Every structure is written in structure tokens, then in C-alpha cells.
Amino acid sequence: MRWLREKQYIMILGIVSLLIIAYIIITDEGDISYEPITVKEGDTLWTLADRYK
């Protein structure tokens, strides 16, 4: 335990890693559906994003 107290950055890195992994697992949406769209002349990325959100 003395070694771990002296190397606290390893413990902090481990805790942060576990929190990031837990966040990723909790916020995973699971079933993502995709909808095909047809891009027409004059469409921009902004208008498509606004239309299909």
C-alpha cells in the first residue's frame, strides 16, 4: 500500500478510466436506426441536418 500512496497518479488514472468506461456503457443507445435520404442539387449539409435532425 505504501507504493500506491506514493504513486497516487496511477490510482487516479485507474479511477478516471473506470468512470469513462462506465459513462460509455451507460450512455450507449443500443439500437440505432438509419434512414436513407436522397441528396438533391442545392442541398447543403446544414439544410439536411436541419431537416432530418
mmJSON file of the N, C-alpha and C atoms, coordinates in Angstrom:
{"data_MODEL":{"atom_site":{
"group_PDB":["ATOM","ATOM","ATOM","ATOM","ATOM","ATOM","ATOM","ATOM","ATOM","ATOM","ATOM","ATOM","ATOM","ATOM","ATOM","ATOM","ATOM","ATOM","ATOM","ATOM","ATOM","ATOM","ATOM","ATOM","ATOM","ATOM","ATOM","ATOM","ATOM","ATOM","ATOM","ATOM","ATOM","ATOM","ATOM","ATOM","ATOM","ATOM","ATOM","ATOM","ATOM","ATOM","ATOM","ATOM","ATOM","ATOM","ATOM","ATOM","ATOM","ATOM","ATOM","ATOM","ATOM","ATOM","ATOM","ATOM","ATOM","ATOM","ATOM","ATOM","ATOM","ATOM","ATOM","ATOM","ATOM","ATOM","ATOM","ATOM","ATOM","ATOM","ATOM","ATOM","ATOM","ATOM","ATOM","ATOM","ATOM","ATOM","ATOM","ATOM","ATOM","ATOM","ATOM","ATOM","ATOM","ATOM","ATOM","ATOM","ATOM","ATOM","ATOM","ATOM","ATOM","ATOM","ATOM","ATOM","ATOM","ATOM","ATOM","ATOM","ATOM","ATOM","ATOM","ATOM","ATOM","ATOM","ATOM","ATOM","ATOM","ATOM","ATOM","ATOM","ATOM","ATOM","ATOM","ATOM","ATOM","ATOM","ATOM","ATOM","ATOM","ATOM","ATOM","ATOM","ATOM","ATOM","ATOM","ATOM","ATOM","ATOM","ATOM","ATOM","ATOM","ATOM","ATOM","ATOM","ATOM","ATOM","ATOM","ATOM","ATOM","ATOM","ATOM","ATOM","ATOM","ATOM","ATOM","ATOM","ATOM","ATOM","ATOM","ATOM","ATOM","ATOM","ATOM","ATOM","ATOM","ATOM","ATOM"],
"id":[1,2,3,4,5,6,7,8,9,10,11,12,13,14,15,16,17,18,19,20,21,22,23,24,25,26,27,28,29,30,31,32,33,34,35,36,37,38,39,40,41,42,43,44,45,46,47,48,49,50,51,52,53,54,55,56,57,58,59,60,61,62,63,64,65,66,67,68,69,70,71,72,73,74,75,76,77,78,79,80,81,82,83,84,85,86,87,88,89,90,91,92,93,94,95,96,97,98,99,100,101,102,103,104,105,106,107,108,109,110,111,112,113,114,115,116,117,118,119,120,121,122,123,124,125,126,127,128,129,130,131,132,133,134,135,136,137,138,139,140,141,142,143,144,145,146,147,148,149,150,151,152,153,154,155,156,157,158,159],
"type_symbol":["N","C","C","N","C","C","N","C","C","N","C","C","N","C","C","N","C","C","N","C","C","N","C","C","N","C","C","N","C","C","N","C","C","N","C","C","N","C","C","N","C","C","N","C","C","N","C","C","N","C","C","N","C","C","N","C","C","N","C","C","N","C","C","N","C","C","N","C","C","N","C","C","N","C","C","N","C","C","N","C","C","N","C","C","N","C","C","N","C","C","N","C","C","N","C","C","N","C","C","N","C","C","N","C","C","N","C","C","N","C","C","N","C","C","N","C","C","N","C","C","N","C","C","N","C","C","N","C","C","N","C","C","N","C","C","N","C","C","N","C","C","N","C","C","N","C","C","N","C","C","N","C","C","N","C","C","N","C","C"],
"label_atom_id":["N","CA","C","N","CA","C","N","CA","C","N","CA","C","N","CA","C","N","CA","C","N","CA","C","N","CA","C","N","CA","C","N","CA","C","N","CA","C","N","CA","C","N","CA","C","N","CA","C","N","CA","C","N","CA","C","N","CA","C","N","CA","C","N","CA","C","N","CA","C","N","CA","C","N","CA","C","N","CA","C","N","CA","C","N","CA","C","N","CA","C","N","CA","C","N","CA","C","N","CA","C","N","CA","C","N","CA","C","N","CA","C","N","CA","C","N","CA","C","N","CA","C","N","CA","C","N","CA","C","N","CA","C","N","CA","C","N","CA","C","N","CA","C","N","CA","C","N","CA","C","N","CA","C","N","CA","C","N","CA","C","N","CA","C","N","CA","C","N","CA","C","N","CA","C","N","CA","C","N","CA","C","N","CA","C"],
"label_alt_id":[null,null,null,null,null,null,null,null,null,null,null,null,null,null,null,null,null,null,null,null,null,null,null,null,null,null,null,null,null,null,null,null,null,null,null,null,null,null,null,null,null,null,null,null,null,null,null,null,null,null,null,null,null,null,null,null,null,null,null,null,null,null,null,null,null,null,null,null,null,null,null,null,null,null,null,null,null,null,null,null,null,null,null,null,null,null,null,null,null,null,null,null,null,null,null,null,null,null,null,null,null,null,null,null,null,null,null,null,null,null,null,null,null,null,null,null,null,null,null,null,null,null,null,null,null,null,null,null,null,null,null,null,null,null,null,null,null,null,null,null,null,null,null,null,null,null,null,null,null,null,null,null,null,null,null,null,null,null,null],
"label_comp_id":["MET","MET","MET","ARG","ARG","ARG","TRP","TRP","TRP","LEU","LEU","LEU","ARG","ARG","ARG","GLU","GLU","GLU","LYS","LYS","LYS","GLN","GLN","GLN","TYR","TYR","TYR","ILE","ILE","ILE","MET","MET","MET","ILE","ILE","ILE","LEU","LEU","LEU","GLY","GLY","GLY","ILE","ILE","ILE","VAL","VAL","VAL","SER","SER","SER","LEU","LEU","LEU","LEU","LEU","LEU","ILE","ILE","ILE","ILE","ILE","ILE","ALA","ALA","ALA","TYR","TYR","TYR","ILE","ILE","ILE","ILE","ILE","ILE","ILE","ILE","ILE","THR","THR","THR","ASP","ASP","ASP","GLU","GLU","GLU","GLY","GLY","GLY","ASP","ASP","ASP","ILE","ILE","ILE","SER","SER","SER","TYR","TYR","TYR","GLU","GLU","GLU","PRO","PRO","PRO","ILE","ILE","ILE","THR","THR","THR","VAL","VAL","VAL","LYS","LYS","LYS","GLU","GLU","GLU","GLY","GLY","GLY","ASP","ASP","ASP","THR","THR","THR","LEU","LEU","LEU","TRP","TRP","TRP","THR","THR","THR","LEU","LEU","LEU","ALA","ALA","ALA","ASP","ASP","ASP","ARG","ARG","ARG","TYR","TYR","TYR","LYS","LYS","LYS"],
"label_asym_id":["A","A","A","A","A","A","A","A","A","A","A","A","A","A","A","A","A","A","A","A","A","A","A","A","A","A","A","A","A","A","A","A","A","A","A","A","A","A","A","A","A","A","A","A","A","A","A","A","A","A","A","A","A","A","A","A","A","A","A","A","A","A","A","A","A","A","A","A","A","A","A","A","A","A","A","A","A","A","A","A","A","A","A","A","A","A","A","A","A","A","A","A","A","A","A","A","A","A","A","A","A","A","A","A","A","A","A","A","A","A","A","A","A","A","A","A","A","A","A","A","A","A","A","A","A","A","A","A","A","A","A","A","A","A","A","A","A","A","A","A","A","A","A","A","A","A","A","A","A","A","A","A","A","A","A","A","A","A","A"],
"label_entity_id":["1","1","1","1","1","1","1","1","1","1","1","1","1","1","1","1","1","1","1","1","1","1","1","1","1","1","1","1","1","1","1","1","1","1","1","1","1","1","1","1","1","1","1","1","1","1","1","1","1","1","1","1","1","1","1","1","1","1","1","1","1","1","1","1","1","1","1","1","1","1","1","1","1","1","1","1","1","1","1","1","1","1","1","1","1","1","1","1","1","1","1","1","1","1","1","1","1","1","1","1","1","1","1","1","1","1","1","1","1","1","1","1","1","1","1","1","1","1","1","1","1","1","1","1","1","1","1","1","1","1","1","1","1","1","1","1","1","1","1","1","1","1","1","1","1","1","1","1","1","1","1","1","1","1","1","1","1","1","1"],
"label_seq_id":[1,1,1,2,2,2,3,3,3,4,4,4,5,5,5,6,6,6,7,7,7,8,8,8,9,9,9,10,10,10,11,11,11,12,12,12,13,13,13,14,14,14,15,15,15,16,16,16,17,17,17,18,18,18,19,19,19,20,20,20,21,21,21,22,22,22,23,23,23,24,24,24,25,25,25,26,26,26,27,27,27,28,28,28,29,29,29,30,30,30,31,31,31,32,32,32,33,33,33,34,34,34,35,35,35,36,36,36,37,37,37,38,38,38,39,39,39,40,40,40,41,41,41,42,42,42,43,43,43,44,44,44,45,45,45,46,46,46,47,47,47,48,48,48,49,49,49,50,50,50,51,51,51,52,52,52,53,53,53],
"pdbx_PDB_ins_code":[null,null,null,null,null,null,null,null,null,null,null,null,null,null,null,null,null,null,null,null,null,null,null,null,null,null,null,null,null,null,null,null,null,null,null,null,null,null,null,null,null,null,null,null,null,null,null,null,null,null,null,null,null,null,null,null,null,null,null,null,null,null,null,null,null,null,null,null,null,null,null,null,null,null,null,null,null,null,null,null,null,null,null,null,null,null,null,null,null,null,null,null,null,null,null,null,null,null,null,null,null,null,null,null,null,null,null,null,null,null,null,null,null,null,null,null,null,null,null,null,null,null,null,null,null,null,null,null,null,null,null,null,null,null,null,null,null,null,null,null,null,null,null,null,null,null,null,null,null,null,null,null,null,null,null,null,null,null,null],
"Cartn_x":[0.817,0.0,0.857,2.045,2.915,3.258,3.498,3.831,2.677,1.442,0.265,0.078,0.367,0.26,1.285,2.455,3.497,3.184,2.477,2.146,0.649,0.156,-1.272,-1.797,-0.942,-1.401,-1.884,-1.335,-1.795,-3.214,-3.477,-4.812,-5.815,-5.433,-6.317,-6.601,-5.582,-5.76,-6.712,-6.593,-7.484,-8.926,-9.138,-10.492,-11.111,-10.338,-10.843,-11.169,-10.336,-10.592,-11.893,-12.099,-13.339,-14.563,-14.453,-15.575,-15.889,-14.872,-15.097,-15.755,-15.274,-15.866,-17.317,-17.604,-18.976,-19.869,-19.374,-20.155,-20.483,-19.511,-19.726,-20.773,-20.696,-21.65,-23.048,-23.164,-24.471,-25.142,-24.38,-24.976,-25.079,-24.725,-24.835,-26.301,-26.641,-28.041,-28.56,-27.693,-28.145,-28.6,-29.89,-30.415,-30.548,-29.617,-29.623,-30.196,-31.157,-31.741,-31.252,-31.101,-30.638,-31.741,-31.888,-32.899,-32.193,-32.352,-31.7,-32.342,-31.52,-32.032,-31.458,-32.151,-31.688,-31.223,-29.999,-29.442,-29.733,-30.38,-30.738,-29.808,-29.782,-28.953,-29.407,-28.472,-28.789,-28.849,-28.914,-28.912,-27.522,-27.507,-26.252,-26.292,-25.142,-25.07,-25.926,-25.951,-26.735,-28.227,-28.706,-30.148,-30.56,-29.706,-30.014,-30.049,-29.098,-29.059,-30.283,-30.687,-31.852,-33.138,-33.195,-34.388,-34.535,-33.445,-33.511,-33.081,-32.537,-32.078,-31.619],
"Cartn_y":[-1.203,0.0,1.262,1.185,2.354,2.795,1.802,2.105,2.835,2.383,3.009,4.435,4.675,6.037,6.951,6.422,7.226,7.475,6.578,6.693,6.955,8.007,8.309,8.553,8.988,9.252,7.978,6.814,5.547,5.253,5.488,5.256,6.229,7.477,8.471,8.102,7.67,7.251,6.054,5.108,3.949,4.344,5.226,5.68,6.437,7.324,8.081,7.138,6.144,5.171,4.416,3.968,3.265,4.157,5.42,6.348,6.569,6.678,6.864,5.625,4.443,3.199,3.082,3.403,3.339,4.324,5.503,6.506,6.011,5.414,4.903,3.79,2.908,1.798,2.308,3.256,3.769,4.547,5.336,6.191,5.532,4.26,3.553,3.435,3.907,3.937,2.595,1.666,0.337,0.228,0.356,0.164,1.512,1.756,2.972,2.613,3.378,3.106,4.158,3.735,4.617,4.78,5.971,6.262,6.772,6.082,6.571,7.871,8.79,10.052,10.258,11.032,11.366,12.813,13.014,14.364,14.933,16.081,16.739,17.92,18.37,19.514,20.724,21.413,22.588,22.28,20.993,20.63,20.893,21.378,21.555,20.678,20.499,19.695,20.313,21.629,22.316,22.102,22.192,22.01,20.563,19.611,18.207,17.936,18.488,18.289,18.894,20.062,20.727,19.942,19.395,18.676,17.331,16.603,15.24,15.11,16.127,16.157,14.813],
"Cartn_z":[0.0,0.0,0.0,0.551,0.578,-0.843,-1.719,-3.096,-3.78,-3.488,-4.102,-3.605,-2.345,-1.825,-2.473,-2.746,-3.371,-4.842,-5.47,-6.889,-7.057,-6.472,-6.494,-7.9,-8.803,-10.161,-10.834,-10.456,-11.027,-10.547,-9.285,-8.744,-9.373,-9.527,-10.135,-11.585,-12.32,-13.706,-13.794,-12.876,-12.853,-12.588,-11.65,-11.316,-12.486,-13.103,-14.25,-15.403,-15.63,-16.695,-16.434,-15.203,-14.865,-15.042,-14.69,-14.863,-16.339,-17.16,-18.598,-19.197,-18.83,-19.332,-18.883,-17.625,-17.115,-17.863,-18.137,-18.878,-20.276,-20.943,-22.291,-22.284,-21.312,-21.229,-20.907,-20.007,-19.59,-20.714,-21.467,-22.484,-23.853,-23.969,-25.237,-25.615,-26.823,-27.241,-27.712,-27.995,-28.37,-29.801,-30.037,-31.384,-32.091,-32.977,-33.772,-35.139,-35.583,-36.894,-37.888,-39.108,-40.168,-41.201,-41.702,-42.709,-43.959,-45.078,-46.299,-46.774,-47.243,-47.777,-49.167,-49.942,-51.28,-51.277,-51.68,-51.731,-53.109,-53.104,-54.355,-54.592,-55.818,-56.151,-55.337,-54.754,-53.943,-52.456,-52.081,-50.668,-50.083,-48.875,-48.167,-46.925,-46.334,-45.115,-44.016,-43.952,-42.923,-43.119,-44.368,-44.593,-44.347,-44.729,-44.46,-42.958,-42.239,-40.788,-40.129,-40.6,-40.032,-40.362,-41.553,-41.982,-41.274,-41.096,-40.575,-39.11,-38.556,-37.16,-36.7],
"occupancy":[1.0,1.0,1.0,1.0,1.0,1.0,1.0,1.0,1.0,1.0,1.0,1.0,1.0,1.0,1.0,1.0,1.0,1.0,1.0,1.0,1.0,1.0,1.0,1.0,1.0,1.0,1.0,1.0,1.0,1.0,1.0,1.0,1.0,1.0,1.0,1.0,1.0,1.0,1.0,1.0,1.0,1.0,1.0,1.0,1.0,1.0,1.0,1.0,1.0,1.0,1.0,1.0,1.0,1.0,1.0,1.0,1.0,1.0,1.0,1.0,1.0,1.0,1.0,1.0,1.0,1.0,1.0,1.0,1.0,1.0,1.0,1.0,1.0,1.0,1.0,1.0,1.0,1.0,1.0,1.0,1.0,1.0,1.0,1.0,1.0,1.0,1.0,1.0,1.0,1.0,1.0,1.0,1.0,1.0,1.0,1.0,1.0,1.0,1.0,1.0,1.0,1.0,1.0,1.0,1.0,1.0,1.0,1.0,1.0,1.0,1.0,1.0,1.0,1.0,1.0,1.0,1.0,1.0,1.0,1.0,1.0,1.0,1.0,1.0,1.0,1.0,1.0,1.0,1.0,1.0,1.0,1.0,1.0,1.0,1.0,1.0,1.0,1.0,1.0,1.0,1.0,1.0,1.0,1.0,1.0,1.0,1.0,1.0,1.0,1.0,1.0,1.0,1.0,1.0,1.0,1.0,1.0,1.0,1.0],
"B_iso_or_equiv":[0.0,0.0,0.0,0.0,0.0,0.0,0.0,0.0,0.0,0.0,0.0,0.0,0.0,0.0,0.0,0.0,0.0,0.0,0.0,0.0,0.0,0.0,0.0,0.0,0.0,0.0,0.0,0.0,0.0,0.0,0.0,0.0,0.0,0.0,0.0,0.0,0.0,0.0,0.0,0.0,0.0,0.0,0.0,0.0,0.0,0.0,0.0,0.0,0.0,0.0,0.0,0.0,0.0,0.0,0.0,0.0,0.0,0.0,0.0,0.0,0.0,0.0,0.0,0.0,0.0,0.0,0.0,0.0,0.0,0.0,0.0,0.0,0.0,0.0,0.0,0.0,0.0,0.0,0.0,0.0,0.0,0.0,0.0,0.0,0.0,0.0,0.0,0.0,0.0,0.0,0.0,0.0,0.0,0.0,0.0,0.0,0.0,0.0,0.0,0.0,0.0,0.0,0.0,0.0,0.0,0.0,0.0,0.0,0.0,0.0,0.0,0.0,0.0,0.0,0.0,0.0,0.0,0.0,0.0,0.0,0.0,0.0,0.0,0.0,0.0,0.0,0.0,0.0,0.0,0.0,0.0,0.0,0.0,0.0,0.0,0.0,0.0,0.0,0.0,0.0,0.0,0.0,0.0,0.0,0.0,0.0,0.0,0.0,0.0,0.0,0.0,0.0,0.0,0.0,0.0,0.0,0.0,0.0,0.0],
"pdbx_formal_charge":[null,null,null,null,null,null,null,null,null,null,null,null,null,null,null,null,null,null,null,null,null,null,null,null,null,null,null,null,null,null,null,null,null,null,null,null,null,null,null,null,null,null,null,null,null,null,null,null,null,null,null,null,null,null,null,null,null,null,null,null,null,null,null,null,null,null,null,null,null,null,null,null,null,null,null,null,null,null,null,null,null,null,null,null,null,null,null,null,null,null,null,null,null,null,null,null,null,null,null,null,null,null,null,null,null,null,null,null,null,null,null,null,null,null,null,null,null,null,null,null,null,null,null,null,null,null,null,null,null,null,null,null,null,null,null,null,null,null,null,null,null,null,null,null,null,null,null,null,null,null,null,null,null,null,null,null,null,null,null],
"auth_seq_id":[1,1,1,2,2,2,3,3,3,4,4,4,5,5,5,6,6,6,7,7,7,8,8,8,9,9,9,10,10,10,11,11,11,12,12,12,13,13,13,14,14,14,15,15,15,16,16,16,17,17,17,18,18,18,19,19,19,20,20,20,21,21,21,22,22,22,23,23,23,24,24,24,25,25,25,26,26,26,27,27,27,28,28,28,29,29,29,30,30,30,31,31,31,32,32,32,33,33,33,34,34,34,35,35,35,36,36,36,37,37,37,38,38,38,39,39,39,40,40,40,41,41,41,42,42,42,43,43,43,44,44,44,45,45,45,46,46,46,47,47,47,48,48,48,49,49,49,50,50,50,51,51,51,52,52,52,53,53,53],
"auth_comp_id":["MET","MET","MET","ARG","ARG","ARG","TRP","TRP","TRP","LEU","LEU","LEU","ARG","ARG","ARG","GLU","GLU","GLU","LYS","LYS","LYS","GLN","GLN","GLN","TYR","TYR","TYR","ILE","ILE","ILE","MET","MET","MET","ILE","ILE","ILE","LEU","LEU","LEU","GLY","GLY","GLY","ILE","ILE","ILE","VAL","VAL","VAL","SER","SER","SER","LEU","LEU","LEU","LEU","LEU","LEU","ILE","ILE","ILE","ILE","ILE","ILE","ALA","ALA","ALA","TYR","TYR","TYR","ILE","ILE","ILE","ILE","ILE","ILE","ILE","ILE","ILE","THR","THR","THR","ASP","ASP","ASP","GLU","GLU","GLU","GLY","GLY","GLY","ASP","ASP","ASP","ILE","ILE","ILE","SER","SER","SER","TYR","TYR","TYR","GLU","GLU","GLU","PRO","PRO","PRO","ILE","ILE","ILE","THR","THR","THR","VAL","VAL","VAL","LYS","LYS","LYS","GLU","GLU","GLU","GLY","GLY","GLY","ASP","ASP","ASP","THR","THR","THR","LEU","LEU","LEU","TRP","TRP","TRP","THR","THR","THR","LEU","LEU","LEU","ALA","ALA","ALA","ASP","ASP","ASP","ARG","ARG","ARG","TYR","TYR","TYR","LYS","LYS","LYS"],
"auth_asym_id":["A","A","A","A","A","A","A","A","A","A","A","A","A","A","A","A","A","A","A","A","A","A","A","A","A","A","A","A","A","A","A","A","A","A","A","A","A","A","A","A","A","A","A","A","A","A","A","A","A","A","A","A","A","A","A","A","A","A","A","A","A","A","A","A","A","A","A","A","A","A","A","A","A","A","A","A","A","A","A","A","A","A","A","A","A","A","A","A","A","A","A","A","A","A","A","A","A","A","A","A","A","A","A","A","A","A","A","A","A","A","A","A","A","A","A","A","A","A","A","A","A","A","A","A","A","A","A","A","A","A","A","A","A","A","A","A","A","A","A","A","A","A","A","A","A","A","A","A","A","A","A","A","A","A","A","A","A","A","A"],
"auth_atom_id":["N","CA","C","N","CA","C","N","CA","C","N","CA","C","N","CA","C","N","CA","C","N","CA","C","N","CA","C","N","CA","C","N","CA","C","N","CA","C","N","CA","C","N","CA","C","N","CA","C","N","CA","C","N","CA","C","N","CA","C","N","CA","C","N","CA","C","N","CA","C","N","CA","C","N","CA","C","N","CA","C","N","CA","C","N","CA","C","N","CA","C","N","CA","C","N","CA","C","N","CA","C","N","CA","C","N","CA","C","N","CA","C","N","CA","C","N","CA","C","N","CA","C","N","CA","C","N","CA","C","N","CA","C","N","CA","C","N","CA","C","N","CA","C","N","CA","C","N","CA","C","N","CA","C","N","CA","C","N","CA","C","N","CA","C","N","CA","C","N","CA","C","N","CA","C","N","CA","C","N","CA","C","N","CA","C"],
"pdbx_PDB_model_num":[1,1,1,1,1,1,1,1,1,1,1,1,1,1,1,1,1,1,1,1,1,1,1,1,1,1,1,1,1,1,1,1,1,1,1,1,1,1,1,1,1,1,1,1,1,1,1,1,1,1,1,1,1,1,1,1,1,1,1,1,1,1,1,1,1,1,1,1,1,1,1,1,1,1,1,1,1,1,1,1,1,1,1,1,1,1,1,1,1,1,1,1,1,1,1,1,1,1,1,1,1,1,1,1,1,1,1,1,1,1,1,1,1,1,1,1,1,1,1,1,1,1,1,1,1,1,1,1,1,1,1,1,1,1,1,1,1,1,1,1,1,1,1,1,1,1,1,1,1,1,1,1,1,1,1,1,1,1,1]
}}}
